[in-house]
């Protein structure tokens, strides 16, 4: 297995560098905006702008790669993404920052798309699952380091923005020097939301909900922590605690969902996420240690929901549909991450930043009711027809590597018939 990793080392290294740089920016920008007296509404809009650019990038970047190739595309995306953090401290204006975050979201969608398609091209059916595990470790480690880089300098200055720019630029080096063969052009995936809803209503709405609740966390979580009285180090620890909580939960909750109706696990995650969010909303001024514990509880549930929803969707899809379904759910997550911060931005001027988590708590409770309704009207998928859980990246900084999912391998596998609607046994599916 280690031998199969050698040709991809440079690509994984580039991914790690990008994740560190983008993770740093994601926390630094709301902290600096708060220092520069940007309103909470403005900061929410700036956060939503990143995901708006990300959504556009998911649609448009494959066309750029098809036109000029992977390496040139990567160079263009990295050059623009490297320039954007340097402009933030030079032009502290809400309109300028909105445009910069749209550009950043677009470019990082393209950067991760190029790297992940390249990794997928150079992996085999035998190594893909192991490689996905390595990717997850790289993702977790890099995002965590990105949060902790906030402690290297005062956010009032230029140094952290320069560091974010340098990291993005340096990521060009391993990609430019890689000896791995350039993959085939990326193909745009046609996404049919109506069909997606018919296949799996719970996962379709669930991924939108994940975006609507985690988008505001990534966008306004640092501001919430700052208003809770935490210093820069405390803010970085607060964000890191949520990431680590989500990382710890992935495998045990995923394996639990393999052994029972996944919808009950989704329901339990919603209740747990609502509890964690409610604690944060009520005890915002509780001090560093309680806030870290509550952040970890929130992350344990909130940052695991996406993976379980993906697994639940794949229980109901043909193997040939896995990439299409996962891509559609990723886009729904990104759309939710635009909608959530936009909605909250217009409310928190009247409530305060506690509403970031108050909104999440209410949303999870409402979604849990929908999940119970689905459980009551549709039977679960038989255990022998369920796909094994596969953990996916938990951070907001990059798309889930859906093509790396070993379940997408269709070679030597006949596509088993699957239901037209959620929760109908594949062998006896019929319209109802």
Helices and strands as residue ranges (DSSP letters): H 2-6, H 9-35, H 40-68, H 70-90, H 94-121, H 128-148, G 149-152, H 159-177, H 193-199, H 201-227, H 232-258, H 262-282, H 288-302, H 305-315, G 319-321, H 322-345, H 348-351, H 355-377, G 383-385, G 402-404, G 406-408, G 426-428
